[in-house]
């Protein structure tokens, strides 16, 4: 019978998308793959290969619900662990890989109890709560962002964060530096952190020197409730802008961009670096453990991005950083090269190779 990979992941896109990429790679390599998640995570499973078996487990988080719900969390997790142990005894995985989130606790706990080969993948530059617990208890820690803050005595391997095929198709696309011709700026806020960018970016662009501003075309991803006022702000400044709650063709827009202004979520940083574009990153201040600042560190230290802490963000500071890039073609081109050097388009293959290494070492 083919080898079995058990993937455990929580119910957010940040956990599930890299899990899906690994599942696709291992199915192609002839492995059987199971996904262990909760009901919320199962809603993300539609994109997984049809060959992947989805197993819902009992789990819970202390982050939601009232006092009574929180009191039941340990019991629900314990029940999930017992269920995972029984499942593993019936069909023993050759490797268990956790991608974070509370729903990964049962599978990783069962793998630890049964001494099965196991690994975690952390997407951000700071370990999530669950991955922090298991990092000293697994055989390998794969890091999507580099450097990643790890507990003492734990060694990580930089695999990178898997990106969508649409991004891979444009990996390393040629960069056209800024000049006296139409230029594109892409603004990506993310669902949680988009409002402050909607408040500041239009004013920052309006404050740019006329020689730069008159050539700009802006694609600004804003929340639906902010779209009308953002559009009006660009219109009043005479700036051509397309404002939408979500762009389905972000890879194409990144490819055409001279500059990206973005939050520094792990997936956004991975996309920017794999394609290779200069960026100004504004970490989401409310992110757990300030992990978005950690996510940005590699690109910033390499010279591929500027970082502006949210508390220091205003139209004047942002406009100055934008002018420094859009007004200096050679510097912008160097930033694009530096960003590209940080990209890991082979992240999925690196993860798959670690899975196979675990089997050899078992």
Secondary structure, DSSP 8 states (H G I E B T S, - for coil): ---EEEEE--SSHHHHHHHHHHHHHHHHTT-EEEEEE-HHHHTTGGGS-TT-EEEE-----TTSS-HHHHHHHHHHHHHHHHHHHHHHHHS--SEEEE-SSGGGHHHHHHHHHTT--EEEEE-SSB--HHHHHHGGGSSEEEESSSS-B--TT--EEE------HHHHTTTT-------SS-EEEEEE--TTTHHHHHHHHHHHHHTS-HHHHTTEEEEEE--GGGHHHHHHHHHHTT-EEEEES--TTHHHHHHH-SEEEE---HHHHHHHHHHT--EEE---TTSGGGHHHHHHHHHHHHTSEEE--GGG--HHHHHHHHHHHHT-HHHHHHHHHHHHHT--TTHHHHHHHHHHHHHHH-
